[in-house]
Amino acid sequence: MNTFYYQVVSIDGDYANLRRTDQEGQELKLVARALLPAEITEGTLLKYEWMQYEIMEG
């Protein structure tokens, strides 16, 4: 299974804009907040693996 890394760029109501951090030149990805950890804020780093987002420590 592939693993992707994202940073939360902005939060707009029930959606968040994510930017891939493991590839350059990617467009923002709009994701429903219901699919993301509740604790996210702008700047939070996320890992997407096995169809699930989790906050990266550190």
C-alpha positions in Angstrom: 0.0 0.0 0.0 1.3 3.5 -0.8 2.0 6.1 1.8 1.5 9.8 1.2 2.5 12.8 3.3 0.5 16.0 3.5 0.4 19.4 5.3 -2.8 21.1 6.2 -2.7 24.4 4.3 -6.1 25.8 5.3 -9.3 24.8 7.0 -12.6 26.1 5.6 -15.6 24.9 7.5 -16.1 21.2 6.9 -13.2 20.9 4.5 -9.4 21.2 4.6 -6.9 21.9 1.9 -3.9 19.6 1.9 -0.6 19.9 0.1 1.6 16.8 -0.7 5.0 17.2 1.0 6.6 14.2 -0.6 6.2 15.5 -4.2 6.7 19.0 -5.6 4.2 20.7 -7.9 1.1 18.9 -6.6 -2.2 20.8 -6.5 -4.1 21.2 -3.3 -6.4 18.4 -2.3 -9.7 19.2 -0.8 -10.7 16.7 2.0 -13.7 16.5 4.2 -12.8 17.1 7.8 -14.8 14.1 8.8 -12.0 12.0 7.2 -9.3 13.8 9.1 -8.2 13.6 12.8 -10.2 16.1 14.9 -7.1 17.7 16.3 -5.8 19.2 13.0 -4.9 22.8 12.7 -3.3 24.7 9.8 0.3 23.5 9.4 -0.4 20.0 10.8 1.6 17.2 9.1 -0.4 14.1 8.1 0.4 10.7 6.9 -2.1 8.9 4.6 -1.8 5.1 4.6 -4.4 2.3 4.3 -7.1 4.8 3.5 -6.6 6.6 6.8 -5.1 9.9 7.8 -3.0 10.2 11.0 -1.1 13.1 12.5 2.7 12.8 12.3 4.6 13.4 15.5 7.6 15.6 15.6 
